[in-house]
Every structure is written in structure tokens, then in C-alpha cells.
Amino acid sequence: MRRALGGILALLGALFIGIGLLAKPYIFNSLATVPLNQDSTSVSQGLDMAVLYPHVVDGKPVIDKLSGVKVVSTREVRGIPGVVKQAGVEDTDAFWQTTVKSQAEVDGQLVDLSFSDTGVSIDRISGEATNCCGDYTSVGDLTDPTAQKPMTHAGQVFKFPFGVQKTTYQWWDADLEMAVPIEFQSEEKIEGTTVYVFKQTIDPTPLASIEAPKSLFEEGAEGNVTATEVYSNTRTLYVEPVTGVVIEGREQINSVYEAEGYAPIAKTVGEIGFDDETVAQNAKDWGAKAGLLSFIENWLLLVGLVLGSILVAIGAYLLLKPAKAAAPDTATPPTARAARHT
């Protein structure tokens, strides 16, 4: 029994040592990788915003100028493993499709403002764009809502790398269609989860020019006018540093149309950010995963080696300890007992 127990303890000890030695090179690295089949939804909300509401009335396109409205933006991210496989790329890359539907509250009802659809290839560890698998973005409007064009992405698109550093990264901006520096600001806590705060400032930048109805700038005016979209933004991201996941994001957007001789018209102006439910769920889910990854990376080796060594030592002691010699029989021999009774 003693030898069997010693053997079991020695095997358990060797198992713990093996787990400890594999903690960083295998267990941590296999977990610190984004999934191919990502499936997530985040909701952002902005109050007192100014937006343009393009829609169709009696078969004709109409653009209403809304101000002081609530805007809700729902973003879904879905991984499509088949795209990577079809492109013949190793599974170090992932292809994620992200759709964003923006809506405004009008007379108590949410009406659609815009819808975008983008496909992005990313490195599964660094989170950087790789453009391996046919990246694209939607360019649809009221006349052709499903139109797309190829896109070359750069920098971080969905998340930061595992093991975020307090430095400057390049973060993709979909309006500029380029990556812009985003700088580390501070360290904070959200719902008990440590986050790094990064800030990206985009100065007013002219984007595309369009032929817009003059009535957009002057009520009752007829004809069209050339208008240029001028875009600026201050983006603040609160990032869980172990996983690189954005726990909370906020944007101060100022996107307006400018035409010579007219006052600028707001396309999207105001502050919008993750709603409370999205932030709380992100902090809960990714705070827990970060704790697990930190334990595996920083403590599992030590725990495995110490606990394993103790178990191996106890097991070896039980296996190698000599068996106790049989105690001498001090009982009176039967013949002696018989002699005393005769």
C-alpha cells in the first residue's frame, strides 16, 4: 500500500512539473490567440447628437437634418474560418467580418441611418492587419446599398496585441481609411478590471467631395452644390492589457459637410461610446480571462515546480524507505505455558 501510494504521488509530481514547464511555451501561447470563429456584439450610444437621416419618401430620396437625438450603433463581429482556409493561409491569421448599424431615435422609434460591412484579416496574436484574405469595405448608399470595394488595412483594427505596452500604437480609422497613432495616457480600473487608456486625436481632415442638394444648406434652394466632408475625431479606448481587448471605447466625432458660401452642415456630430451593459460585460468576461492568462504566464511554472517537487520527494521517500523489520514474538511458548500448568 505504501509503495503504491508513493508511486501515485511521484507520478502526480512529475505531471505538475510537466505542466509548469509547458505553462509559458504551450498553454499560455495556445490561449493567447484570437479565435477563428469570433462572435461578439457591442452597442454604443450617443445622446444629443446631430446627424443626417437619408431615407426614401414616396419613392424619392430625402435627407433630413436631425439634432439633439439619441443615436445607437450596434457592431457585430463574426469570424469566418473558411475565408482563411480558402486563401491557403496558415491559421496564424484570422478573417473577421464586422457590420455596424447606426440608428437614430425619431418620435420614439429607431430609424436606420447607415450600415457598413467590412472584412478584415488580422494576425491572431498581434491583432495587426495582414490583408491576407481579400479585405474589403462597403461603399453603398441609397442607390446601391450592397456596393463594396477592396481595402488595404493597417495597424490595429479590432484589438491591441496580447501583452499591451504603455506606448504608442497605430489604430485603424475607417473614415480616413488609414492607421493613425494612438497614445498611452494612463492606467485605470473599470468594474474592478485594470485598463490602459489610449487616446487618438484626428485633426479636421477633408475627405471625399459629393454633389449635394443645395436645399441641404439652404431651405427651398434648387440645384446641387459641391460639398466636401470634413472629419475630425477624438477617440479614447480603455484596453485590458493582458488580452488587448477594448473594454470601453468613446468617440467625439465632428463630421460636417462644407460648401462654399454656406454654413457647415452636421453629418455626424457628438459623443458616442459603449453603453453601460456592454462595458460591464466586457470587464467581467475579459477581466476573468486576463486573470487566468496572468496566472498561467507568471505563476503556473513556479506552482508546478514547487508542488511537483514536493510530491515527487514524498513519493520517492515512500518508495525507497526500507520496510520495517518484523517485531520479535515475546509471547510465552505453548510448551512453557503447559509446563506451568502441570
DRENDO-1510 file (C-alpha; in Angstrom, 1 decimal, always signed):
<recs>
REC; n; res; u; v; w
REC; 1; MET; +0.0; +0.0; +0.0 .
REC; 2; ARG; +2.8; +2.4; +1.0 .
REC; 3; ARG; +4.7; +1.7; -2.3 .
REC; 4; ALA; +1.5; +2.1; -4.4 .
REC; 5; LEU; +0.8; +5.5; -2.7 .
REC; 6; GLY; +4.4; +6.6; -3.3 .
REC; 7; GLY; +4.2; +5.7; -7.0 .
REC; 8; ILE; +1.0; +7.7; -7.4 .
REC; 9; LEU; +2.4; +10.7; -5.6 .
REC; 10; ALA; +5.6; +10.6; -7.7 .
REC; 11; LEU; +3.6; +10.4; -11.0 .
REC; 12; LEU; +1.4; +13.3; -9.9 .
REC; 13; GLY; +4.5; +15.3; -9.0 .
REC; 14; ALA; +6.0; +14.6; -12.4 .
REC; 15; LEU; +2.7; +15.7; -14.0 .
REC; 16; PHE; +2.7; +19.0; -12.1 .
REC; 17; ILE; +6.3; +19.7; -13.1 .
REC; 18; GLY; +5.5; +19.0; -16.7 .
REC; 19; ILE; +2.5; +21.3; -16.7 .
REC; 20; GLY; +4.7; +24.0; -15.1 .
REC; 21; LEU; +7.4; +23.7; -17.8 .
REC; 22; LEU; +4.7; +23.8; -20.5 .
REC; 23; ALA; +2.9; +26.8; -19.0 .
REC; 24; LYS; +4.5; +29.6; -21.0 .
REC; 25; PRO; +5.6; +28.0; -24.3 .
REC; 26; TYR; +2.5; +25.9; -24.9 .
REC; 27; ILE; -0.5; +26.6; -22.6 .
REC; 28; PHE; -0.2; +30.4; -22.5 .
REC; 29; ASN; +0.6; +30.7; -26.2 .
REC; 30; SER; -2.3; +28.5; -27.2 .
REC; 31; LEU; -4.7; +30.6; -25.2 .
REC; 32; ALA; -3.3; +34.0; -26.1 .
REC; 33; THR; -4.6; +33.7; -29.6 .
REC; 34; VAL; -7.8; +35.2; -31.0 .
REC; 35; PRO; -10.4; +32.7; -32.3 .
REC; 36; LEU; -11.0; +32.0; -35.9 .
REC; 37; ASN; -14.8; +31.8; -35.2 .
REC; 38; GLN; -15.1; +35.1; -33.3 .
REC; 39; ASP; -18.7; +36.0; -32.3 .
REC; 40; SER; -19.3; +39.2; -30.4 .
REC; 41; THR; -21.7; +42.2; -30.3 .
REC; 42; SER; -21.2; +45.6; -28.8 .
REC; 43; VAL; -23.6; +48.5; -28.5 .
REC; 44; SER; -22.7; +52.2; -28.5 .
REC; 45; GLN; -24.9; +55.1; -27.6 .
REC; 46; GLY; -24.8; +58.8; -28.1 .
REC; 47; LEU; -27.1; +61.5; -26.7 .
REC; 48; ASP; -27.9; +65.0; -28.0 .
REC; 49; MET; -26.2; +64.2; -31.4 .
REC; 50; ALA; -26.7; +65.9; -34.8 .
REC; 51; VAL; -26.9; +63.6; -37.8 .
REC; 52; LEU; -28.2; +63.3; -41.3 .
REC; 53; TYR; -31.1; +60.9; -41.9 .
REC; 54; PRO; -31.2; +59.7; -45.5 .
REC; 55; HIS; -34.3; +57.8; -46.4 .
REC; 56; VAL; -36.9; +57.4; -49.1 .
REC; 57; VAL; -40.3; +59.2; -49.2 .
REC; 58; ASP; -42.8; +58.4; -51.9 .
REC; 59; GLY; -40.1; +56.8; -54.0 .
REC; 60; LYS; -37.7; +59.8; -53.8 .
REC; 61; PRO; -34.5; +60.1; -51.7 .
REC; 62; VAL; -34.8; +62.6; -48.8 .
REC; 63; ILE; -32.2; +63.8; -46.3 .
REC; 64; ASP; -33.4; +65.1; -43.0 .
REC; 65; LYS; -31.2; +67.1; -40.6 .
REC; 66; LEU; -31.7; +65.8; -37.1 .
REC; 67; SER; -30.3; +67.4; -34.0 .
REC; 68; GLY; -30.5; +66.6; -30.3 .
REC; 69; VAL; -31.2; +63.0; -31.0 .
REC; 70; LYS; -30.2; +59.7; -29.4 .
REC; 71; VAL; -28.0; +57.5; -31.7 .
REC; 72; VAL; -27.5; +53.8; -31.2 .
REC; 73; SER; -24.7; +51.9; -33.0 .
REC; 74; THR; -24.7; +48.1; -33.0 .
REC; 75; ARG; -21.5; +46.4; -34.1 .
REC; 76; GLU; -21.3; +42.7; -34.7 .
REC; 77; VAL; -18.0; +40.8; -35.3 .
REC; 78; ARG; -18.1; +37.3; -36.8 .
REC; 79; GLY; -15.1; +35.2; -37.7 .
REC; 80; ILE; -15.2; +33.3; -41.0 .
REC; 81; PRO; -12.7; +30.4; -40.8 .
REC; 82; GLY; -13.5; +29.3; -44.3 .
REC; 83; VAL; -12.1; +32.5; -45.9 .
REC; 84; VAL; -8.6; +31.8; -44.4 .
REC; 85; LYS; -8.7; +28.2; -45.5 .
REC; 86; GLN; -9.8; +29.2; -49.0 .
REC; 87; ALA; -7.0; +31.7; -49.2 .
REC; 88; GLY; -4.5; +28.9; -48.3 .
REC; 89; VAL; -3.2; +30.9; -45.3 .
REC; 90; GLU; -1.9; +29.3; -42.1 .
REC; 91; ASP; -4.2; +29.6; -39.1 .
REC; 92; THR; -1.9; +32.3; -37.6 .
REC; 93; ASP; -4.3; +34.7; -39.4 .
REC; 94; ALA; -8.0; +35.2; -38.9 .
REC; 95; PHE; -10.6; +36.8; -41.1 .
REC; 96; TRP; -13.3; +38.7; -39.2 .
REC; 97; GLN; -16.4; +40.4; -40.7 .
REC; 98; THR; -17.7; +43.4; -38.9 .
REC; 99; THR; -21.0; +45.0; -39.5 .
REC; 100; VAL; -22.1; +48.3; -38.0 .
REC; 101; LYS; -25.7; +49.5; -38.0 .
REC; 102; SER; -26.3; +53.1; -36.8 .
REC; 103; GLN; -29.8; +54.3; -35.9 .
REC; 104; ALA; -31.4; +57.4; -34.5 .
REC; 105; GLU; -34.4; +57.7; -32.3 .
REC; 106; VAL; -37.1; +59.7; -34.1 .
REC; 107; ASP; -40.6; +60.1; -32.4 .
REC; 108; GLY; -39.7; +57.2; -30.1 .
REC; 109; GLN; -38.7; +54.8; -32.8 .
REC; 110; LEU; -35.2; +53.9; -34.1 .
REC; 111; VAL; -34.7; +54.6; -37.7 .
REC; 112; ASP; -31.7; +53.5; -39.8 .
REC; 113; LEU; -29.0; +56.0; -40.5 .
REC; 114; SER; -26.3; +53.9; -42.1 .
REC; 115; PHE; -25.0; +50.3; -42.4 .
REC; 116; SER; -21.4; +49.2; -43.1 .
REC; 117; ASP; -19.9; +45.8; -43.8 .
REC; 118; THR; -16.1; +45.3; -43.6 .
REC; 119; GLY; -13.9; +42.2; -43.9 .
REC; 120; VAL; -10.5; +42.3; -42.2 .
REC; 121; SER; -7.6; +39.9; -42.0 .
REC; 122; ILE; -5.6; +40.1; -38.7 .
REC; 123; ASP; -2.7; +38.3; -37.1 .
REC; 124; ARG; -4.2; +36.2; -34.3 .
REC; 125; ILE; -1.6; +37.2; -31.7 .
REC; 126; SER; -0.6; +40.8; -32.5 .
REC; 127; GLY; -4.0; +41.9; -33.7 .
REC; 128; GLU; -2.4; +43.8; -36.6 .
REC; 129; ALA; -4.0; +43.8; -40.1 .
REC; 130; THR; -2.4; +41.4; -42.5 .
REC; 131; ASN; -4.5; +41.7; -45.6 .
REC; 132; CYS; -4.1; +38.1; -46.4 .
REC; 133; CYS; -7.6; +37.1; -47.4 .
REC; 134; GLY; -9.4; +39.7; -49.6 .
REC; 135; ASP; -10.1; +42.5; -47.2 .
REC; 136; TYR; -13.0; +44.8; -48.3 .
REC; 137; THR; -15.3; +47.5; -47.1 .
REC; 138; SER; -18.8; +48.6; -48.1 .
REC; 139; VAL; -19.3; +51.8; -50.0 .
REC; 140; GLY; -23.0; +51.5; -50.5 .
REC; 141; ASP; -25.6; +54.3; -50.5 .
REC; 142; LEU; -29.3; +54.7; -51.0 .
REC; 143; THR; -28.9; +53.8; -54.7 .
REC; 144; ASP; -26.7; +50.8; -54.2 .
REC; 145; PRO; -26.5; +49.7; -50.5 .
REC; 146; THR; -24.5; +46.5; -51.2 .
REC; 147; ALA; -21.6; +48.0; -53.1 .
REC; 148; GLN; -18.1; +47.1; -51.9 .
REC; 149; LYS; -14.5; +47.9; -52.7 .
REC; 150; PRO; -11.2; +46.2; -51.9 .
REC; 151; MET; -9.4; +47.7; -48.9 .
REC; 152; THR; -5.9; +47.5; -47.6 .
REC; 153; HIS; -6.0; +47.8; -43.8 .
REC; 154; ALA; -3.1; +48.7; -41.5 .
REC; 155; GLY; -2.3; +48.8; -37.8 .
REC; 156; GLN; -4.6; +47.5; -35.0 .
REC; 157; VAL; -8.2; +47.2; -36.2 .
REC; 158; PHE; -10.3; +45.3; -33.6 .
REC; 159; LYS; -7.9; +45.0; -30.6 .
REC; 160; PHE; -4.5; +45.5; -29.3 .
REC; 161; PRO; -1.8; +42.7; -29.0 .
REC; 162; PHE; -1.7; +40.3; -26.1 .
REC; 163; GLY; +0.5; +41.9; -23.5 .
REC; 164; VAL; -0.2; +45.6; -24.3 .
REC; 165; GLN; +2.6; +48.0; -23.6 .
REC; 166; LYS; +2.4; +51.6; -22.3 .
REC; 167; THR; +3.4; +53.1; -25.7 .
REC; 168; THR; +2.0; +54.4; -28.9 .
REC; 169; TYR; +0.3; +52.1; -31.4 .
REC; 170; GLN; -1.3; +52.6; -34.9 .
REC; 171; TRP; -5.1; +52.3; -34.7 .
REC; 172; TRP; -7.2; +52.0; -37.9 .
REC; 173; ASP; -9.7; +54.8; -38.7 .
REC; 174; ALA; -12.4; +53.7; -41.1 .
REC; 175; ASP; -13.2; +57.3; -42.2 .
REC; 176; LEU; -9.6; +58.2; -43.1 .
REC; 177; GLU; -9.0; +54.6; -44.3 .
REC; 178; MET; -5.6; +54.6; -42.7 .
REC; 179; ALA; -3.9; +53.9; -39.3 .
REC; 180; VAL; -3.3; +56.9; -37.0 .
REC; 181; PRO; -1.1; +56.9; -33.9 .
REC; 182; ILE; -3.0; +56.3; -30.6 .
REC; 183; GLU; -1.0; +57.2; -27.5 .
REC; 184; PHE; -1.0; +55.7; -24.0 .
REC; 185; GLN; -2.4; +58.1; -21.4 .
REC; 186; SER; -2.9; +56.4; -18.0 .
REC; 187; GLU; -3.9; +53.3; -16.1 .
REC; 188; GLU; -7.4; +53.0; -14.6 .
REC; 189; LYS; -9.9; +50.4; -13.4 .
REC; 190; ILE; -13.3; +49.7; -14.8 .
REC; 191; GLU; -15.6; +47.4; -12.8 .
REC; 192; GLY; -12.5; +46.2; -10.9 .
REC; 193; THR; -10.6; +45.4; -14.1 .
REC; 194; THR; -7.4; +47.2; -14.9 .
REC; 195; VAL; -7.3; +49.0; -18.2 .
REC; 196; TYR; -4.8; +51.1; -20.1 .
REC; 197; VAL; -6.2; +54.3; -21.5 .
REC; 198; PHE; -5.2; +55.3; -25.1 .
REC; 199; LYS; -6.2; +58.5; -26.9 .
REC; 200; GLN; -6.2; +59.2; -30.6 .
REC; 201; THR; -6.7; +62.7; -32.0 .
REC; 202; ILE; -7.6; +63.3; -35.6 .
REC; 203; ASP; -7.5; +66.9; -36.7 .
REC; 204; PRO; -10.0; +68.2; -39.2 .
REC; 205; THR; -9.3; +66.4; -42.5 .
REC; 206; PRO; -11.1; +66.9; -45.8 .
REC; 207; LEU; -12.5; +63.6; -47.2 .
REC; 208; ALA; -14.5; +63.0; -50.4 .
REC; 209; SER; -16.5; +65.6; -52.2 .
REC; 210; ILE; -20.0; +65.0; -53.3 .
REC; 211; GLU; -22.7; +66.7; -55.3 .
REC; 212; ALA; -25.3; +67.6; -52.6 .
REC; 213; PRO; -28.7; +69.3; -53.0 .
REC; 214; LYS; -28.5; +73.0; -52.2 .
REC; 215; SER; -31.6; +72.5; -50.1 .
REC; 216; LEU; -29.4; +70.7; -47.6 .
REC; 217; PHE; -27.6; +74.0; -46.9 .
REC; 218; GLU; -30.5; +76.5; -47.7 .
REC; 219; GLU; -34.1; +75.5; -47.3 .
REC; 220; GLY; -36.0; +75.8; -50.6 .
REC; 221; ALA; -32.9; +76.2; -52.7 .
REC; 222; GLU; -32.8; +74.3; -56.0 .
REC; 223; GLY; -30.0; +72.5; -57.8 .
REC; 224; ASN; -26.8; +71.0; -56.5 .
REC; 225; VAL; -23.6; +72.2; -54.9 .
REC; 226; THR; -20.2; +70.6; -54.4 .
REC; 227; ALA; -19.8; +69.7; -50.8 .
REC; 228; THR; -16.7; +68.3; -49.0 .
REC; 229; GLU; -16.9; +66.2; -45.9 .
REC; 230; VAL; -14.5; +67.4; -43.2 .
REC; 231; TYR; -13.9; +64.9; -40.5 .
REC; 232; SER; -12.3; +65.1; -37.1 .
REC; 233; ASN; -12.4; +62.8; -34.1 .
REC; 234; THR; -11.0; +62.2; -30.6 .
REC; 235; ARG; -11.1; +58.5; -29.8 .
REC; 236; THR; -10.4; +57.2; -26.3 .
REC; 237; LEU; -10.0; +53.4; -25.8 .
REC; 238; TYR; -9.9; +51.6; -22.5 .
REC; 239; VAL; -7.9; +48.4; -23.1 .
REC; 240; GLU; -7.5; +45.3; -20.9 .
REC; 241; PRO; -3.6; +45.0; -21.1 .
REC; 242; VAL; -3.3; +41.2; -20.9 .
REC; 243; THR; -5.7; +40.3; -23.6 .
REC; 244; GLY; -5.6; +43.5; -25.6 .
REC; 245; VAL; -9.4; +43.7; -25.7 .
REC; 246; VAL; -11.1; +47.1; -25.8 .
REC; 247; ILE; -13.3; +47.2; -22.7 .
REC; 248; GLU; -14.7; +50.6; -23.4 .
REC; 249; GLY; -14.5; +53.0; -26.4 .
REC; 250; ARG; -15.6; +56.6; -26.8 .
REC; 251; GLU; -15.5; +59.0; -29.7 .
REC; 252; GLN; -16.1; +62.7; -30.0 .
REC; 253; ILE; -17.0; +62.9; -33.7 .
REC; 254; ASN; -17.2; +66.0; -35.7 .
REC; 255; SER; -18.1; +65.2; -39.3 .
REC; 256; VAL; -19.6; +68.0; -41.4 .
REC; 257; TYR; -20.3; +68.9; -45.0 .
REC; 258; GLU; -18.8; +72.2; -46.1 .
REC; 259; ALA; -19.8; +74.1; -49.3 .
REC; 260; GLU; -18.5; +77.4; -50.4 .
REC; 261; GLY; -20.8; +80.2; -49.4 .
REC; 262; TYR; -22.8; +78.2; -46.8 .
REC; 263; ALA; -22.5; +77.3; -43.1 .
REC; 264; PRO; -21.3; +73.7; -42.4 .
REC; 265; ILE; -23.9; +71.0; -42.1 .
REC; 266; ALA; -23.5; +68.3; -39.5 .
REC; 267; LYS; -23.3; +64.8; -40.9 .
REC; 268; THR; -22.4; +63.2; -37.6 .
REC; 269; VAL; -21.6; +65.4; -34.6 .
REC; 270; GLY; -21.5; +64.5; -31.0 .
REC; 271; GLU; -20.1; +62.0; -28.5 .
REC; 272; ILE; -20.8; +58.3; -28.7 .
REC; 273; GLY; -19.5; +55.3; -26.7 .
REC; 274; PHE; -20.1; +51.8; -25.4 .
REC; 275; ASP; -23.3; +51.6; -23.4 .
REC; 276; ASP; -23.1; +50.5; -19.7 .
REC; 277; GLU; -24.2; +46.9; -20.3 .
REC; 278; THR; -21.5; +46.4; -22.9 .
REC; 279; VAL; -18.8; +47.9; -20.7 .
REC; 280; ALA; -19.9; +45.8; -17.7 .
REC; 281; GLN; -20.0; +42.6; -19.7 .
REC; 282; ASN; -16.6; +43.2; -21.3 .
REC; 283; ALA; -15.0; +44.0; -17.9 .
REC; 284; LYS; -16.4; +40.8; -16.4 .
REC; 285; ASP; -15.6; +38.4; -19.3 .
REC; 286; TRP; -12.1; +39.8; -20.2 .
REC; 287; GLY; -11.1; +40.6; -16.6 .
REC; 288; ALA; -11.6; +36.9; -15.8 .
REC; 289; LYS; -9.7; +35.7; -18.8 .
REC; 290; ALA; -6.9; +38.1; -18.1 .
REC; 291; GLY; -6.6; +36.7; -14.6 .
REC; 292; LEU; -6.3; +33.2; -15.9 .
REC; 293; LEU; -3.7; +34.1; -18.5 .
REC; 294; SER; -1.7; +36.1; -16.0 .
REC; 295; PHE; -1.7; +33.1; -13.6 .
REC; 296; ILE; -0.6; +30.8; -16.4 .
REC; 297; GLU; +2.2; +33.1; -17.6 .
REC; 298; ASN; +3.6; +34.3; -14.3 .
REC; 299; TRP; +2.7; +31.7; -11.6 .
REC; 300; LEU; +1.9; +28.3; -13.1 .
REC; 301; LEU; +5.6; +27.4; -13.7 .
REC; 302; LEU; +6.5; +28.2; -10.1 .
REC; 303; VAL; +3.4; +26.4; -8.7 .
REC; 304; GLY; +4.0; +23.4; -10.9 .
REC; 305; LEU; +7.7; +23.1; -10.0 .
REC; 306; VAL; +7.3; +23.6; -6.2 .
REC; 307; LEU; +4.2; +21.4; -5.8 .
REC; 308; GLY; +5.5; +18.8; -8.2 .
REC; 309; SER; +8.9; +18.6; -6.5 .
REC; 310; ILE; +7.2; +18.2; -3.1 .
REC; 311; LEU; +5.0; +15.3; -4.4 .
REC; 312; VAL; +7.9; +13.6; -6.1 .
REC; 313; ALA; +10.0; +13.9; -2.9 .
REC; 314; ILE; +7.2; +12.4; -0.8 .
REC; 315; GLY; +6.6; +9.7; -3.4 .
REC; 316; ALA; +10.3; +8.8; -3.6 .
REC; 317; TYR; +10.5; +8.6; +0.2 .
REC; 318; LEU; +7.6; +6.2; +0.4 .
REC; 319; LEU; +9.0; +4.1; -2.4 .
REC; 320; LEU; +12.6; +3.9; -1.2 .
REC; 321; LYS; +12.0; +3.8; +2.6 .
REC; 322; PRO; +13.0; +0.3; +3.8 .
REC; 323; ALA; +10.2; -1.8; +5.2 .
REC; 324; LYS; +10.1; -2.2; +9.0 .
REC; 325; ALA; +11.6; -5.4; +10.4 .
REC; 326; ALA; +9.0; -7.8; +11.9 .
REC; 327; ALA; +8.7; -7.3; +15.7 .
REC; 328; PRO; +10.0; -10.3; +17.8 .
REC; 329; ASP; +7.3; -12.6; +19.2 .
REC; 330; THR; +7.5; -12.1; +23.0 .
REC; 331; ALA; +4.6; -14.3; +23.8 .
REC; 332; THR; +5.2; -17.3; +26.1 .
REC; 333; PRO; +5.8; -20.5; +24.1 .
REC; 334; PRO; +3.0; -23.1; +24.4 .
REC; 335; THR; +5.3; -25.6; +26.0 .
REC; 336; ALA; +6.2; -23.2; +28.7 .
REC; 337; ARG; +2.5; -22.5; +29.4 .
REC; 338; ALA; +1.9; -26.2; +29.6 .
REC; 339; ALA; +4.8; -26.7; +32.0 .
REC; 340; ARG; +3.5; -24.1; +34.4 .
REC; 341; HIS; +0.0; -25.7; +34.5 .
REC; 342; THR; +1.4; -29.2; +35.3 .
</recs>
